[in-house]
Amino acid sequence: MYGNASQIINLKLKPVGYVTYRDNNRGRILGVGDIGGDDKVITKDVLLVDGLKHSLLSISQLCDKGYKITFEPIFASLQI
């Protein structure tokens, strides 16, 4: 989900409902588009949500779309 339409390509503006956040607040969906650049689509069907201040990424939705997600520590263990 994105709150900034300028970062979405192939945007189709149309109110399609609401999303509910973890705290039970709701955001109105303004449209659907893709995220990408340099003529490449990275992720399809990204929601444009009214008033969203930070982009939200769903790991489970990326997995459903065929992406492999790996989490690794950034720093090696510190020795004391």
MARBA-3410 file (N, C-alpha, C, O; in Angstrom, 1 decimal):
80
0.8,-1.2,0.0,0.0,0.0,0.0,0.9,1.2,0.0,1.9,1.3,0.7 ~ 0.5,2.2,-0.8,1.2,3.5,-0.9,0.3,4.6,-0.6,-0.9,4.5,-0.9 ~ 0.8,5.7,-0.2,0.0,6.9,0.0,0.4,8.0,-1.0,-0.2,9.1,-1.0 ~ 1.4,7.7,-1.8,1.9,8.7,-2.8,1.7,8.2,-4.2,2.4,7.3,-4.7 ~ 0.8,8.9,-4.9,0.4,8.5,-6.3,1.6,8.6,-7.2,1.6,7.9,-8.2
2.5,9.5,-7.0,3.6,9.8,-7.9,4.6,8.6,-8.0,5.3,8.5,-9.0 ~ 4.5,7.7,-7.1,5.4,6.5,-7.1,4.8,5.3,-7.7,5.4,4.2,-7.8 ~ 3.5,5.4,-8.1,2.8,4.3,-8.7,2.6,4.5,-10.2,2.2,5.6,-10.6 ~ 3.0,3.5,-11.0,2.8,3.6,-12.5,1.6,2.8,-12.8,1.1,1.9,-12.1 ~ 1.0,3.1,-14.0,-0.2,2.4,-14.5,-1.3,2.5,-13.5,-2.1,1.6,-13.3
-1.4,3.7,-12.9,-2.4,3.9,-11.8,-3.8,4.1,-12.4,-4.0,4.9,-13.3 ~ -4.7,3.3,-11.9,-6.1,3.4,-12.2,-6.9,3.9,-11.0,-7.1,3.2,-10.1 ~ -7.3,5.2,-11.1,-7.9,5.8,-10.0,-9.4,5.4,-9.9,-10.1,5.7,-10.9 ~ -9.8,4.8,-8.9,-11.2,4.4,-8.7,-11.4,4.0,-7.2,-10.6,3.2,-6.7 ~ -12.3,4.5,-6.5,-12.6,4.1,-5.2,-13.0,2.6,-5.2,-14.1,2.3,-5.7
-12.3,1.8,-4.5,-12.6,0.4,-4.5,-12.8,-0.2,-3.1,-12.9,-1.4,-2.9 ~ -13.0,0.7,-2.1,-13.3,0.2,-0.8,-12.3,0.8,0.3,-11.8,1.9,0.1 ~ -12.1,0.0,1.3,-11.3,0.4,2.5,-10.3,-0.7,2.9,-10.6,-1.9,2.6 ~ -9.2,-0.3,3.5,-8.4,-1.2,4.2,-8.5,-1.0,5.7,-8.7,0.2,6.1 ~ -8.3,-2.0,6.5,-8.4,-1.8,7.9,-7.0,-2.1,8.5,-6.4,-3.2,8.2
-6.5,-1.2,9.3,-5.1,-1.3,9.9,-5.2,-2.1,11.2,-6.3,-2.4,11.7 ~ -4.1,-2.5,11.7,-4.0,-3.3,12.9,-4.7,-2.6,14.1,-5.3,-3.3,14.9 ~ -4.7,-1.3,14.2,-5.4,-0.6,15.3,-6.9,-0.3,15.0,-7.5,0.4,15.7 ~ -7.4,-1.0,14.0,-8.8,-0.9,13.5,-9.2,0.4,12.9,-10.4,0.6,12.6 ~ -8.3,1.3,12.6,-8.5,2.5,11.8,-8.7,2.0,10.4,-8.1,1.0,10.0
-9.3,2.8,9.6,-9.5,2.5,8.1,-9.0,3.5,7.2,-8.9,4.7,7.6 ~ -8.5,3.1,6.1,-8.0,4.0,5.0,-8.8,3.7,3.7,-9.0,2.6,3.4 ~ -9.2,4.8,3.1,-10.0,4.6,1.8,-9.0,4.3,0.7,-8.1,5.1,0.4 ~ -9.3,3.3,-0.1,-8.6,2.9,-1.3,-9.0,3.9,-2.4,-10.2,3.9,-2.8 ~ -8.0,4.6,-3.0,-8.3,5.5,-4.1,-8.1,4.9,-5.5,-8.7,5.4,-6.5
-7.3,3.8,-5.6,-7.0,3.2,-6.9,-6.0,2.1,-6.7,-5.6,1.7,-5.6 ~ -5.6,1.5,-7.9,-4.7,0.4,-7.9,-3.7,0.7,-9.1,-4.1,1.2,-10.1 ~ -2.4,0.3,-8.8,-1.4,0.4,-9.9,-0.3,-0.5,-9.6,-0.4,-1.5,-8.9 ~ 0.9,-0.1,-10.2,2.1,-1.0,-10.2,3.2,-0.1,-9.6,3.2,1.1,-9.8 ~ 4.2,-0.8,-9.0,5.4,-0.1,-8.6,6.5,-0.6,-9.6,6.6,-1.8,-9.9
7.3,0.3,-10.0,8.4,0.0,-11.0,9.2,1.2,-11.4,9.0,2.3,-10.9 ~ 10.1,0.9,-12.3,10.9,2.0,-12.9,11.7,1.5,-14.0,11.9,0.2,-14.2 ~ 12.2,2.4,-14.8,13.0,2.0,-16.0,12.3,1.0,-16.9,12.9,0.0,-17.3 ~ 11.0,1.2,-17.1,10.2,0.3,-17.9,10.1,-1.1,-17.4,9.8,-2.0,-18.2 ~ 10.3,-1.3,-16.1,10.1,-2.6,-15.5,9.1,-2.5,-14.4,9.2,-1.6,-13.5
8.1,-3.4,-14.3,7.2,-3.5,-13.2,7.8,-4.4,-12.2,8.2,-5.6,-12.5 ~ 7.9,-3.9,-10.9,8.4,-4.7,-9.8,7.3,-5.4,-9.1,7.4,-6.6,-8.8 ~ 6.2,-4.7,-8.8,5.1,-5.3,-8.1,3.8,-4.8,-8.7,3.7,-3.6,-8.9 ~ 2.9,-5.7,-8.9,1.6,-5.3,-9.5,0.5,-5.2,-8.4,0.7,-5.7,-7.3 ~ -0.5,-4.5,-8.8,-1.7,-4.4,-7.9,-1.5,-3.8,-6.6,-1.9,-4.3,-5.6
-0.7,-2.7,-6.6,-0.4,-1.9,-5.3,-1.6,-1.0,-5.1,-2.0,-0.3,-6.0 ~ -2.1,-0.9,-3.9,-3.2,0.0,-3.5,-2.7,1.4,-3.2,-1.7,1.5,-2.5 ~ -3.4,2.4,-3.7,-3.2,3.8,-3.3,-4.2,4.1,-2.3,-5.4,4.0,-2.5 ~ -3.7,4.4,-1.1,-4.6,4.6,0.1,-4.6,6.0,0.5,-3.5,6.6,0.8 ~ -5.7,6.7,0.7,-5.8,8.1,1.1,-5.2,8.3,2.5,-5.6,7.6,3.4
-4.3,9.3,2.6,-3.8,9.7,3.9,-2.7,8.8,4.4,-2.2,9.0,5.5 ~ -2.3,7.7,3.7,-1.3,6.8,4.2,0.1,7.6,4.2,0.5,8.1,3.1 ~ 0.7,7.7,5.3,2.0,8.4,5.4,3.2,7.6,5.2,4.3,8.2,4.8 ~ 3.1,6.3,5.3,4.3,5.4,5.1,3.8,4.3,4.2,2.6,3.8,4.3 ~ 4.7,3.8,3.4,4.3,2.6,2.5,4.3,1.4,3.4,5.2,1.2,4.3
3.3,0.5,3.1,3.2,-0.7,3.9,3.4,-1.9,2.9,2.9,-1.9,1.8 ~ 4.2,-2.8,3.3,4.6,-4.0,2.5,4.1,-5.3,3.2,4.3,-5.5,4.4 ~ 3.4,-6.1,2.5,2.9,-7.3,3.0,3.8,-8.5,2.5,3.8,-8.8,1.3 ~ 4.5,-9.1,3.5,5.4,-10.2,3.2,4.5,-11.4,2.6,5.0,-12.0,1.6 ~ 3.4,-11.7,3.2,2.6,-12.8,2.7,2.1,-12.6,1.3,2.0,-13.5,0.5
1.7,-11.3,1.0,1.3,-11.1,-0.4,2.4,-11.2,-1.4,2.2,-11.7,-2.5 ~ 3.6,-10.8,-1.0,4.8,-11.0,-1.9,5.0,-12.5,-2.1,5.3,-12.9,-3.2 ~ 4.9,-13.3,-1.1,5.1,-14.7,-1.2,4.0,-15.3,-2.1,4.3,-16.2,-2.9 ~ 2.8,-14.9,-2.0,1.7,-15.3,-2.8,2.0,-15.0,-4.3,1.5,-15.7,-5.2 ~ 2.7,-13.9,-4.6,3.0,-13.5,-5.9,4.3,-14.2,-6.5,4.7,-13.9,-7.6
4.9,-15.1,-5.7,6.1,-15.9,-6.2,7.4,-15.4,-5.7,8.4,-15.9,-6.2 ~ 7.4,-14.4,-4.9,8.7,-13.9,-4.4,9.2,-14.7,-3.3,8.5,-15.3,-2.5 ~ 10.6,-14.9,-3.2,11.2,-15.6,-2.1,11.8,-14.5,-1.1,12.5,-13.6,-1.5 ~ 11.4,-14.6,0.1,11.7,-13.6,1.1,12.7,-14.2,2.1,12.5,-15.3,2.6 ~ 13.9,-13.6,2.3,14.9,-14.0,3.2,15.2,-12.9,4.2,15.5,-11.8,3.8
15.3,-13.3,5.5,15.7,-12.3,6.5,17.0,-12.8,7.1,17.2,-14.0,7.5 ~ 18.0,-11.9,7.1,19.3,-12.2,7.6,19.8,-11.1,8.5,19.4,-9.9,8.2 ~ 20.6,-11.4,9.5,21.1,-10.3,10.3,22.1,-9.4,9.5,22.8,-9.9,8.7 ~ 22.1,-8.2,9.8,22.9,-7.2,9.1,24.3,-7.3,9.7,25.3,-7.2,8.9 ~ 24.5,-7.4,11.0,25.8,-7.4,11.6,26.1,-8.8,12.2,25.2,-9.5,12.6
27.3,-9.2,12.2,27.8,-10.4,12.8,27.6,-10.3,14.3,27.6,-9.1,14.8 ~ 27.5,-11.3,15.0,27.4,-11.3,16.5,28.5,-10.5,17.1,29.7,-10.7,16.7 ~ 28.2,-9.7,18.1,29.3,-9.0,18.8,29.9,-9.8,19.9,29.2,-10.5,20.6 ~ 31.2,-9.8,20.0,31.9,-10.5,21.0,32.2,-9.6,22.2,32.7,-8.5,21.9 ~ 31.9,-10.0,23.4,32.2,-9.2,24.5,33.4,-9.8,25.3,33.7,-9.2,26.3
END
